[in-house]
Amino acid sequence: MGLIKTSITIPEEVYKGVKKASKNFSAVATEALKDYLKKEKVQKAIASFGSWERRPKKSVDFVNEMRREEGRNYADRTHRH
């Protein structure tokens, strides 16, 4: 993983609190941002639950229709060379 240098603007009391808790401000900021990204990913997944229910077709019908489209051989498992 490569590193980049960036600047951020945060409240002074937050900065001072982090510096008291750790000598490595970047490590604390990195952990906090990783946690934030994990939470966002979970929220996105939660928001997508049930999205198939709002579609006019059942998911199995949608998949079967895609499989019937010309040029698509999803069920054809033969290897052609």
Secondary structure, 3 states (H helix, E strand, C coil): CCCCCCCCCCCHHHHHHHHHHCCCHHHHHHHHHHHHHHHHHHHHHHHHCCHHHHCCCCHHHHHHHHHHCCCCCCCCCCCCC
